[in-house]
Amino acid sequence: MDYAARITGTGSAFPETRMTNDDIALKLTEVGLKTSDQWIRERTGIVERRISDVNNSAEHNSSLGERAAQMALEMAGRKPDDIDQIIYATCSPDTIIPATACWLQSKIKAHNAWAMDINAACSGFVYGTVIAEQFIRTGRSKTVLVIGAEVLSQFVNWHDRTICILFGDGAGAAIVERESAKSPQRIISSHLVSDGRLSELLHVPAGGSNMEITPERYARSMHKMRMNGKEIFKVAVRTLTECALRSLEQWGMRVDRLDWFVPHQANLRIIEAVANRLGLPMDRVVVNLDRFGNTSAATIPTALDEAIRDGRIQPGQTVLVDAFGAGLTAGGFLFRW
């Protein structure tokens, strides 16, 4: 079976509420902590982020995913019945059981699709797209919907300024379809890695089967994210650079021939450091971190969608996406739009 996989449509969705750095500074002042818009901008590059109202069903994780999916389907010229597989990347699901992919399948009425969640944290969309490519290349799938969506505001400790300044909520989607292996417009190469030895750099201690959330653990915020920011910075720069280079090397492409680089939107200083190591000017790097913060699995598909819709990414151009996340997970893939 001589197939390739091609991204044919993208979409994105965000909650309505904007939380600025000044809003966070005021929120932290109420609990006796200090920060400022300048402090946050200098360290992260973030100006504002979107926060879901979980009492509004339209802003649940799967609802944001639904909106992104509908946009991607429209761009690709497909209908829900055309989808035969849904891969939903998230570490902040609607429910632990069932999978958020199943909630989404019901909402968009993709009755012919089978659906599953994956949790690779911020690398989730990259992992999901590479999984979709493998199913397509073996002939098992024809049209795959890949979602990266998060409502991480529910896992943020609002008493910890190293965490609460970073994350936002949102969803991105891509339609990945079967294409001739000879087509120039396709996913060209990919590289995925994991290192469980680094699992405690960013984790949520309680809430899994090995540690239930008791009143005492709740009071200690053990159901919220914990992060070693300094160590993550070093690991992220090294890992993103390595994954980018490996993805390019598989295709024998030089960095200077790359049209666009779409990295995980975790921290502007990380993005700038990786671009510098790769020898890429920042005007060829897609960044939406300033307006949306770190939306984990949603950062790459939302940034990709924005750059396609505003005309920066043109048909025939070559794009490299690159992510790292808790786990540690990391990966990248190269494709021609």
Stockholm file with secondary structure:
# STOCKHOLM 1.0

chainA/1-337         MDYAARITGTGSAFPETRMTNDDIALKLTEVGLKTSDQWIRERTGIVERRISDVNNSAEHNSSLGERAAQMALEMAGRKPDDIDQIIYATCSPDTIIPATACWLQSKIKAHNAWAMDINAACSGFVYGTVIAEQFIRTGRSKTVLVIGAEVLSQFVNWHDRTICILFGDGAGAAIVERESAKSPQRIISSHLVSDGRLSELLHVPAGGSNMEITPERYARSMHKMRMNGKEIFKVAVRTLTECALRSLEQWGMRVDRLDWFVPHQANLRIIEAVANRLGLPMDRVVVNLDRFGNTSAATIPTALDEAIRDGRIQPGQTVLVDAFGAGLTAGGFLFRW
#=GR chainA/1-337 SS CCEEEEEEEEEEECCSEEEEHHHHHHHHHTTTCCCCHHHHHHHHCCCEEEECCTTSGGGSHHHHHHHHHHHHHHHHTCCGGGCCEEEEECSSCSCSSSCHHHHHHHHHTCTTCEEEEECCGGGHHHHHHHHHHHHHHTTSCSEEEEEEEEEGGGGCCTTCHHHHTTBCEEEEEEEEEEEETTCSSSEEEEEEEECGGGGGGEECCSSSTTSCCCHHHHHTTTTSCEECHHHHHHHHHHHHHHHHHHHHHHHTCCGGGCCEEEECCSCHHHHHHHHHHHTCCGGGBCCCHHHHCBCGGGHHHHHHHHHHHTTSSCTTCEEEEEEEETTTEEEEEEEEC
#=GC SS_cons         CCEEEEEEEEEEECCSEEEEHHHHHHHHHTTTCCCCHHHHHHHHCCCEEEECCTTSGGGSHHHHHHHHHHHHHHHHTCCGGGCCEEEEECSSCSCSSSCHHHHHHHHHTCTTCEEEEECCGGGHHHHHHHHHHHHHHTTSCSEEEEEEEEEGGGGCCTTCHHHHTTBCEEEEEEEEEEEETTCSSSEEEEEEEECGGGGGGEECCSSSTTSCCCHHHHHTTTTSCEECHHHHHHHHHHHHHHHHHHHHHHHTCCGGGCCEEEECCSCHHHHHHHHHHHTCCGGGBCCCHHHHCBCGGGHHHHHHHHHHHTTSSCTTCEEEEEEEETTTEEEEEEEEC
//
